[in-house]
Each structure stands twice: as structure tokens, then as C-alpha cells.
Amino acid sequence: MLKKNYVISIVITLNLFYFFVELFYAHTSHSVALIADSLDFLEDALTNFFALIGLSLTIFYRKIIGYAILTSFIAPSLYALTFSINKIFHPEVPDHHDMILISLGAIIINCLCTILLKRYTKSRNFLLRAIYLSSRNDLIGNLLVLLAAFLTLKSESFLPDFLVGVIILGINIYAVYEIKTMMNQRR
């Protein structure tokens, strides 16, 4: 069994690596869904980093780390939101080939991370629960991006990509609510 800190460090590295890969292709393919998903990878890396630090701290400081985690969920979402709004005014059909390839790679990375973090599915520690939720959200987001790519291929419209980007933002907002609720219960 791998130690908790080692597992979290692996997950941080995988997420940072794929954040840069997906962000590059998100911009070259003009995809809102890939932008939102790439920022989920950044959010995962930050969440795991903060959780790794917080696990060695007292309850008081863990709560402060919890707010840093909430910020890591919200800040990238704001960037994705501005990109989405820009897409409304400048609609452009994204490159569905890039979307398919990048989302398949993201699914592989996130499946691996979710498997590594599976033991924290029902954790009562909000830091461990946050890293699991973060990984789970990315896996859901990857599947949605893949769906958007196929719908874009069929429709030649920017709308599937745009809607998936907005749905991914909504999933992140709900995760913020879940983590905040857990933080309040751990007074």
C-alpha cells in the first residue's frame, strides 16, 4: 500500500503535467470545454498540494488550508467563465479531433488519479474528501468533453463545446458547496 503523501505527490505531478498539455491544445483548438477541463487539472494539482500541506497541520490551520482549496476551485472557474463569455461573442467551432484526442488522454490520467485516491471516497477528513472530489470531477469533465467533441463533429456548432464548459463550471461550484459544508461540520 502506498503512503498517503506519496500517492498525493504522484497525483499532483500527473495533474500539473496534463494541465499544460490540455491548456495548450485548448487554445489551439479554441475549445471552451478543454479550457474548463484543463483548469480542472490545475485545480486538482493545487487542491492536492494544499491538502498535502494541511494533513500535517492542526485543525485550526486545516480550516485555513480548506479556504485555500476552495479558492483553488473557484479561481480557475472564473477564468473559464470569462473564456465562455468571450465564446458567446466570438463563436468558433472548436477542432473536434484535438478535443477527442486530448479528452482520451485526460480520461487515462484521471482514471489513474481516481484509482489512486479511491480510498478517500467516504473520508470524514474534508481535505482527503476534497482531493477525491477534485479527481472525480475531472473524470466526469473528461467524459463530457468527449461527448462535446462527438456532438461538435455531428453538428458543426460551437454550442456542445460551450454547454459542456458551463456544465464543468457547475460541477466545480457544487464541489465547493460540498467541501464548505464538510468544513463547517468539522468545527
Secondary structure as UniProt FT lines:
FT   HELIX           4..29
FT   HELIX           32..54
FT   TURN            55..56
FT   HELIX           59..89
FT   HELIX           96..117
FT   HELIX           118..120
FT   TURN            121..122
FT   HELIX           126..155
FT   HELIX           159..185
//
